[in-house]
Amino acid sequence: MADHAATHAVTHAVHDPNIGNTGLDHRKMGMWAFLGSDCMFFGSLIGTYLAYKGKSISGPTPHDVFDIPLTSYSAALLLASSLTMVLALAALQDNRVKVAARWLLATALMGLHFVLNQVYEFWSFVHHYDLTLSTSLFGSTFFVLTGFHGAHVTGGVLWLLMLVGLAWRGKLDKRDYTKVEIAGLYWHFVDVVWIAIFTIIYLIP
Amino acid sequence: MATQTAFMPGTKAETPTAWGIVASWLTTVDHKRIGILYGSSAFIFFLIGGIEALIMRLQLARPDNDLVSAQTFNELFTMHGTTMIFLAIMPMSAAFFNYMIPLMIGARDVAFPRLNALSYWIFLSGALVLHASFLAGAVPDGGWFGYANLTTPQFSPRQSIDFWMLGLQILGISSMLAGFNFLVTIINMRAPGMTLMRMPVFIWMSFVTQFLIVLAFPAITVALILLMFDRFFGTLFFAPAAGGDPLLWQHLFWIFGHPEVYILILPAMGIVSEVLPTFARKPLFGAPVVIYSGIMIGFFGFGVWSHHMFSVGMGPVADAAFSVTTMLIAVPTGVKILNWLCTLWGGSIRFQTPLYFSLGFIAMFTMGGLSGVMHASPPVDLQQTDTYFVVAHFHYVLFGGSIFGLFSGAYYWWPKITGKLLDERLGKTHFWLMMLGFNVTFFPQHYLGLIGMPRRIYTYAGDLGWNFWNMVSTIGAFLIALSFLVFIGNVIKTARAGKVASPDPWDGRTLEWSIPSPPPVYNFARVPQVQDRDDLWLQKHGDGHGGAPRPRPAPVTAAEIAAIHMPPPSFWPILLALVMTIMISGLLISMYQVIVGGLLTLLFMYKFAMEYHRPADGNRH
């Protein structure tokens, strides 16, 4: 059986249209190219935030509104979710599909929790501090930057849930680990961006 | 599973119906067909942009002319610039990327064939959204670089800027998706033996271009997002009253905009680097240095953006820094020009149409480069900025450079793509008319700029001394138009009764000439083994140092061909592009449309991803 699987894998290594002549997976390389591009995307947004930092002429300042404990909790959630993502991939590589699905679900739920915290944060800024997109430059830059990060997390959550769905329907196993690995690359990237945003926007006075 | 029957190359379907033919193009994932779609769409938009230019030249032919209003003139130059850059030159380059990259690296398709189709359909959607502004009577009028805060609701309350902003955003998505695809294709799909330094120089220049696209487009994506939020959701990014700084737009725009210049010129440089060795029957002089120069240009291209902004007063330090980097970037460009000239030196040159256009490229691009490097000096730039001198400069690099290079490529690869050789006599007529018309149009604009004629004015008084050269420039523009009529005539004549091309009509040097013209759907019946940059030349003629030509490989057997599996056509790319456009254009119509379009986009992305969940399964691959 193991022998058969090995031969099977070799034939597929030859015929798998996703593997290029360098031996690397097209999809993985494509994801790296996308992440490189996304670095420039967030770089431009963070640059915009920094260019306008302290230039608002009205409205609350960042440190009037930030709830650092809550955001730290969010950051911890997102960082922890990187661990569960790695565990999911490891489990799938061992062909423990159910365990992998559970870790994927845990990752998605932590991501979802992060997004809900952000929704609450936005809501409280609007209702407690009257800070909206059009209050001041701080409002504009803050909501657009963190909002686009939140959108990235939301996209990641949908992607992870899709993988969970596939696993539950028996359509995800060891052979598909590249799909999970690529989702993981994206997920870790979104985490790393959050470390930058959290430090630059929330922590540096 | 029934819908996933493999597309077998070589098997002919029953007599195709008209709908069958249309559907086969709408669902194609063949890089060659997508290349043809890109090329023909780009040529149509090139003609539209050209007509806009002709109307502007007619308006400026005489002083105090009233052919068009000031508003129409603003719309014309905005649409002319946007169309020529994003809908003509970039997709013409994309046509060659699509068609030629797999052929020149010995691959059967790109890495992601369906993503490739998606890029084309998104490109077409963006172009249509931009041009839908004509139907809505709100044609963009803010200039191709759409400086904020001219474009904010305060100064542009009409929908015109919305069409421009959303159209460009969609086009950016298309370019970036294509960029990821070609990067992976070039890295991962080279034929065995084709090391990076054995890649043809066109592939190298395309490779650098893809890096520029994926790294530079995010900056304009963000700039357009900020503008979109200002226009639709009341943010204050470009509102000076709230402390917003219009310079932010300029920086973001030109961080994209200057690499964009190299995105436009590098593919043409690559084409010229293929055409010259073929027609001089000599290897490209110092090919590795040409490659390194291309990489340097790409790298420095990110460090010169603020030379577009000297006149805003950034201070002496920034001015000096960007002045130095701008002068530096002229060095690798000069190196390339030297290498091209040395390639011709001592060659057994055959003067055929593709070479004419490449020589035209070198001459015109050098002139454009010389007027360009003048702007590296801020005091000179301050004199010339916003005058016709700048208009003359960038037409020398974009028309004299990119368009000459791209048409060199069109004449060079036409026989490979269509199987017929374009007529040489008409081709040379096209070249001489275009060369003459181009210089008559744009050379006097240097002079007009230096005597003070500003760009983007819709008319001028008769006593400023500008009358004569403006009339000359207008006559030149019509000569250019005539030259393209000759080209269209050539295409029609060739299609009807052109000379049938052999697989290798020019005695070429690279892999695409080793296969039939036009290539079969699978390109290479047998994946080639590459030993050199000019692999085919060495196969045919040896290395010129006594090395014998390589023995011919054994003929391909029918069994080998039968074993080739190509990806089947797919409806998802065009459907996904459609729902994405519904979502984005909903911003102009109703938020309900955005939501419905967004949900459909998510659903179709899922369908797209799941179409081949496991390509290794079943008997498809």
Interface residues (C-beta under 8 A of the other chain):
Chain A: H12 H15 D16 P17 N18 G20 N21 T22 L24 H26 M29 G30 A33 F34 G36 S37 D38 M40 F41 G43 S44 L45 T48 A51 Y52 K55 S56 I57 S58 L133 S134 S136 L137 G139 S140 T141 F143 V144 F148 L158 M162 L166 K171 R175 D176
Chain B: A111 F112 M176 G179 F180 N181 L183 V184 I187 N188 M189 R190 A191 P192 V214 L215 A216 F217 P218 A219 T221 V222 A223 I225 L226 F229 F233 G234 T235 L236 F237 A242 G243 G244 D245 L248 L252 I255 P567 L602 Y606 H613 R614 P615 A616 H621
